[in-house]
Amino acid sequence: MRDYESFPPLEVIAAQGSRLHLAGGRTLIDAISSWWCKNLGHGHPRLRAALSRQMDRFEHVILANTTNEVIVSLSERLAALAPGLNHVFYAGDGSTAVEVAAKMALHAKKIQGGGESRFLALENGYHGETALTLALGDLGLYREAYREILPPVSFLRGLPYVDSDTHPLWSDCSEAWPALERQLQANLAGLCAVVVEPILQGAGGMRFYSADFLRRLRAWTKQHGVYLIADEILSGFGRTGTMLACEHAGIVPDLVCVSKGLTAGWLAMSAVLVPDAIYDLFYAGYGEGRDFLHSNTYAGNALAAAVALETLNVYRDEDILGQVHRGQPELRAAMERVAAATGCLKNVRCLGAVAAAELTGPGTGQGKRAGFRVYQEAVARGALLRTLGDTVYWLLPLNAESGVLAELEGITTQAIQAVLKA
Ligand SMILES: *Cc1c(COP(=O)(O)O)cnc(C)c1O
């Protein structure tokens, strides 16, 4: 709050594509897709038209006991994202989707009579801001103040992190696996589910980990009857180059949570993809403790659903995954040029439409706020380049206009130089 005294909030008056327009006439590149959700940039005309068509019909009607064409089409399209995940549960935001998935897993275990109730998650993971999802996250900063109300969760440590999909560990993590498997075995008693951000961990520092690890984790959870919950809220909808990040490992989890990219950041909506096996458990009996009684006021909101459905159409018609795929080499090269030009970045990494690195050298580290100062310098030069501690990252819209990346590269280089070479 106090930072606003010296660095007032930016007044946005319009936004188009990758750019934000500010009062006073300046424009900024939205280098982080406005908290990672504006996958198709700002103001996409087809999404605006879809929203406006739906506004002419109706905006929001309770989804319990009602149906409509848009929600049916959207559900069919979402059910086709992962083989076997044939059912869709709607919620309002990302945190709630993870909360729903965790509750569903716990409840499903109870119905089956085992009653396993513990959760295991990954180091550096982040899953949202509700008490349960904070507990599933490994970020002390976010959770510490609420410790007393968080259920105990164990974390798997020593993940095989990689800098790209060509890193040796990406397709073979056999050396790291035994230590990870030992931790899994030690946590097996009473274990209900393992919760992961597949491949890409966002809030924990824009890290990528081995696809082979995810494949092995899926095999282990299947073997031991433990649910695997994939939080694809950031990684889904093409951010890592595939529609779902789980596809990198060729796996299908038990439950998948999507949100951010689902409506391309137009309206709050989330969904949990559910397999027949879990759906059927809840199907049977009214009054037998088998009802999944979770309802959010705005679940399946008609305006959000209309935009989500059109988002999927745009992905198809504009070959968004192809754009990500073709852009990846240049994205990495650009971040590597920033590292070379400044000499102040280490651990450069890139996958899909995400590139990241850590600031390094004198002036960085605990308490120096180098990341925050780079952010300020970048804003002064024309990019909303938010940092995570000392981690600098680019997370542009997947369809960023040509020229935007080159401009962002220049701004990032200058901003880092201004802070660390002064
Ligand atoms: C953003 C995010 C969430 C939380 O979503 P909200 O809509 O902010 O509640 C959960 N998990 C991951 C991986 C996210 O990136």
PDBQT file of the ligand as one rigid body, heavy atoms in Angstrom, charges set to zero:
ROOT
HETATM    1  C1  LIG A 501      -4.323 -17.900 -10.546  1.00  0.00    +0.000 C 
HETATM    2  C2  LIG A 501      -4.197 -19.289 -10.077  1.00  0.00    +0.000 A 
HETATM    3  C3  LIG A 501      -5.117 -19.833  -9.164  1.00  0.00    +0.000 A 
HETATM    4  C4  LIG A 501      -6.215 -19.012  -8.504  1.00  0.00    +0.000 C 
HETATM    5  O1  LIG A 501      -7.144 -18.521  -9.407  1.00  0.00    +0.000 OA
HETATM    6  P1  LIG A 501      -8.039 -17.270  -8.945  1.00  0.00    +0.000 P 
HETATM    7  O2  LIG A 501      -8.992 -17.076 -10.077  1.00  0.00    +0.000 OA
HETATM    8  O3  LIG A 501      -7.107 -16.126  -8.754  1.00  0.00    +0.000 OA
HETATM    9  O4  LIG A 501      -8.726 -17.668  -7.697  1.00  0.00    +0.000 OA
HETATM   10  C5  LIG A 501      -4.973 -21.157  -8.812  1.00  0.00    +0.000 A 
HETATM   11  N1  LIG A 501      -3.986 -21.920  -9.334  1.00  0.00    +0.000 NA
HETATM   12  C6  LIG A 501      -3.096 -21.423 -10.210  1.00  0.00    +0.000 A 
HETATM   13  C7  LIG A 501      -2.052 -22.325 -10.782  1.00  0.00    +0.000 C 
HETATM   14  C8  LIG A 501      -3.159 -20.090 -10.610  1.00  0.00    +0.000 A 
HETATM   15  O5  LIG A 501      -2.229 -19.589 -11.441  1.00  0.00    +0.000 OA
ENDROOT
TORSDOF 0
